[in-house]
Amino acid sequence: MRTRLNPGRVVAWACLIVLMILTLFPFYWMLRTALSNNTQLSGHPNALLPVETTLGAFKRVLGLSSVAEAQAQGGSGASVNFWLYLRNSLVVATVTTVCQVFFSAMAAYAFARLRWPGRDKVFALFLAALMVPPIFTTLPNFVLIKNLGLLNSFAGIILPGAFMTPFAIFFLRQFFLGINRELEEAAMIDGAGHRRIFFGLILPMSAAPITTLAVLTYINSWNDYFWPLLVGQQEQVRVLTVALGIFRSQTPQGSPDWAGLMAATLIAALPMILLFLAFAKRITNSIGFSGIK
Amino acid sequence: MIFLAPATLGFVVFYIWPTLRGAYLSFTEYSLLSAPEFNGLDNYDRMLHDSFFWNALGVTVEYVVINIGLQTVLAVGIAMLMYRLTQSITVRAVILAPYLVANVVVALVWYWMLDFQIGIVNQGLTWIGIDPVAFFGDSHWAIPTIAGINVWRHMGYTALIVFAGLQMIPKYVYEAAEMDGASELKTFWRITLPLLRPILAMVLVVTMIGSFQIFDTVAVTTQGGPINATRVIYYYIYERAFTRFDFGYASAMAMVLFAILAVVSLLQLRLLRAKESDLA
């Protein structure tokens, strides 16, 4: 589709480039602020490079600097430990993703391949659940988790998402339906049961969509705020998003610790940015394919 | 059957049961401390007279309208630009990037960039001779600001969906238009847009359902303020349930939100005839 340069194309490219800058600039600004000395920020609000470049903000939010050091660089001196929150986010996102994708794959296989009465009706019911807004189920779920005594535990944060989501089942079922049946029939004649077909045939053949789904699930779980805010406020299970909210509300109104706040947001965002860089092509293409999520 | 067991367990315990229980709770008075007490339609009656509730609905609708309007136009624009200019995966990845970081992160970065005194945006405005704007502090600006932030996060994602839709339009349609001497603009309005309708309808329904549930950005920036300017319905339900422990009333409002979403989605799908394509 190569065409010669014409004014229209130049303008169009200019628009696209402006949009890309608009997209990337906040990421840069996050980094620039995080590397600055907070006490100096207000004096140089429009300096494009970090002001008095220092790693102080990172040390401060990772709980590595003393109260005096932190305060000297404009921190509040309150103890924050983003190492711990990072670990918590890793635990929650990893367990949720592994369980959710695995159990959803099993269910998707049952919907795609096994024959049982009422299958399509049950599948329709699963899909209907996509329509229910999360807050509607969140309130009773909170009551349930509370009654089970699981508030402020990893189990409480993870359980509701650990078994399935309607989307994950729907997504994988589509792929399983497309797998050639002849292979399975051949395996069946060789005496393989459903279990062996699922683990030996279906899962390896769907490695690509399963990876895509796992990456998307991981990102969603990592970024989730509402549910962990309700059930996991306490420090030992506090995930990054919740910690950021708390950090922001604790930073002094008059002289906020912007450098510390940006260092903390960067810590929360970086794993997702890295994951994205590693799987950029797969993630970008999956959106065209699946249409909606 | 063992294949279905874990998913079914999760589905029944965390989807079906809470849906039924939520519906029941909406007819009760429930403070978490004692068992729920049936009180008929009291909660719904109370909602009718609750000015905070109506304010929350109004604010949410304002947010949804700004958010969807801006986002759809920008997303279609970006998708068109990409479609005409480049297939580059890098460009697409850059455009998508904001969607991958948490709402909370996005909200905080913009909270900083839009700071009244030393935020870079107001610095820029001052530089070109415009008075600084209290983006979060001014009750007229707060909702448009929050809508804008979320447009920034979601527009690339939506653009990619539209982009995928554009690629499904067969080339011969454009060739025919070109032969008939149709201008670029006319081609867009008469051919591209109508053929995109099924995808656009889908996008509109999904973004609408999503934007009615705006919460994260509000929770970490304005927390409903200034005064009640950004107390959106999700946030109001959250406050009622978790700071006032008014679970019955909160459930009733969630029920109404559910009903609104269902009705609006059905209407949209019907009006936009989402299931039919003009290509057939």
Interface residues (C-beta under 8 A of the other chain):
Chain A: G8 R9 A12 W13 C15 L16 L19 M20 L22 T23 L24 P26 F27 W29 M30 T33 L41 S42 P45 N46 F103 S104 M106 A107 Y109 A110 L114 W116 F126 A129 M131 V132 P133 P134 I135 F136 T137 T138 L139 P140 N141 F142 V143 L144 K146 L159 P160 A162 F163 M164 P166 I169 H194 F198 I219 W222 N223 D224 Y225 F226 L229 L230 L240 T241 L244 G245 R248 S249 W258 L261 M262 T265 A268 A269 M272 I273 L275 F276 A280 K281 I283 T284 N285 I287 G288 F289 G291 I292
Chain B: M1 F3 L4 P6 A7 T8 L9 G10 F11 V13 F14 Y15 I16 W17 P18 T19 R21 G22 L25 L32 G77 I78 L81 M82 R84 L85 T86 I89 V91 R92 A93 V94 I95 L96 A97 P98 L100 V101 A102 N103 V104 V105 V106 L108 V109 W110 Y111 W112 M113 D115 Q117 I118 G119 I120 Q123 G124 W127 W152 G156 Y157 L160 I161 F163 A164 Q167 E184 I199 M202 V206 I209 F212 Q213 F215 D216 A219 V220 Y234 I237 Y238 A241 F242 F247 A250 S251 A254 M255 L257 F258 L261 A262 S265
